[in-house]
Amino acid sequence: MTDFVDKGKLLRVAECSVEKVKRDRFEQVPKDAGNRGMIPGMLSGAFGKRENGRYMDASLWDNEDSHQRYADKELPALIKESG
């Protein structure tokens, strides 16, 4: 486990608040993305549901540039897809 974590250079953690009518789709998008394969540079990710439409999302990245590419190119599409 330590070797894996040591490879990570950036840990991204986000807290999201999602309207009730959009929660089902919001929860499905990370599953779909995972089924398509890992995003380049992402070493691992975790997604958790909290109370009242609040979610936590964490991802471990090999470097800051990989995360920035994801934030600029792939994240906007995932946000749009999730509504």
Legacy VTK file of the C-alpha trace (Angstrom):
# vtk DataFile Version 3.0
C-alpha trace
ASCII
DATASET POLYDATA
POINTS 83 float
0.000 0.000 0.000
2.791 2.437 0.828
4.427 2.021 -2.598
1.152 2.881 -4.281
0.515 5.973 -2.153
4.130 7.111 -2.543
3.603 7.327 -6.325
0.940 9.975 -5.833
1.999 13.605 -5.946
-1.410 15.281 -5.647
-4.497 14.389 -3.629
-7.644 16.156 -4.771
-10.646 16.226 -2.424
-13.928 17.867 -3.341
-17.200 18.278 -1.498
-20.262 18.593 -3.725
-23.831 19.567 -3.025
-26.353 18.197 -5.531
-30.040 18.998 -6.023
-32.377 16.098 -5.228
-33.629 15.708 -8.811
-30.023 15.320 -10.094
-28.623 12.924 -7.474
-29.288 9.634 -9.283
-27.443 10.777 -12.394
-24.680 12.402 -10.337
-24.067 9.076 -8.595
-24.024 7.142 -11.873
-21.438 9.302 -13.687
-18.399 8.209 -11.598
-19.418 4.566 -12.040
-19.637 5.041 -15.810
-16.273 6.824 -15.893
-14.705 3.984 -13.911
-16.135 1.423 -16.315
-14.498 3.255 -19.234
-11.105 2.871 -17.549
-8.942 5.059 -15.416
-8.305 8.621 -16.481
-4.648 9.110 -17.524
-2.597 10.177 -14.513
-5.250 9.230 -11.936
-3.870 6.530 -9.684
-7.010 5.983 -7.629
-10.319 7.552 -6.754
-13.081 7.300 -4.163
-16.601 8.696 -4.131
-18.840 8.818 -1.068
-22.405 9.858 -0.418
-23.199 11.887 2.668
-26.521 13.243 3.955
-28.859 15.665 2.187
-27.285 15.542 -1.262
-23.718 16.087 -0.114
-20.899 14.039 -1.593
-17.161 13.654 -1.105
-14.858 12.826 -3.988
-11.151 12.081 -3.634
-8.567 11.224 -6.264
-4.841 10.539 -6.196
-2.776 11.802 -9.143
0.699 11.013 -10.412
1.439 14.719 -10.805
-0.133 18.155 -10.874
-0.093 18.386 -14.695
-2.194 15.223 -15.037
-4.797 16.618 -12.679
-4.809 19.972 -14.469
-5.411 18.238 -17.825
-8.325 16.383 -16.237
-9.699 19.585 -14.669
-9.473 21.476 -17.969
-10.696 18.805 -20.394
-12.532 15.919 -18.751
-14.107 17.352 -15.606
-16.285 19.903 -17.468
-17.723 17.082 -19.592
-18.455 14.966 -16.497
-20.155 17.919 -14.805
-22.286 18.543 -17.894
-23.123 14.833 -18.173
-24.189 14.655 -14.526
-26.401 17.712 -14.864
LINES 1 84
83 0 1 2 3 4 5 6 7 8 9 10 11 12 13 14 15 16 17 18 19 20 21 22 23 24 25 26 27 28 29 30 31 32 33 34 35 36 37 38 39 40 41 42 43 44 45 46 47 48 49 50 51 52 53 54 55 56 57 58 59 60 61 62 63 64 65 66 67 68 69 70 71 72 73 74 75 76 77 78 79 80 81 82
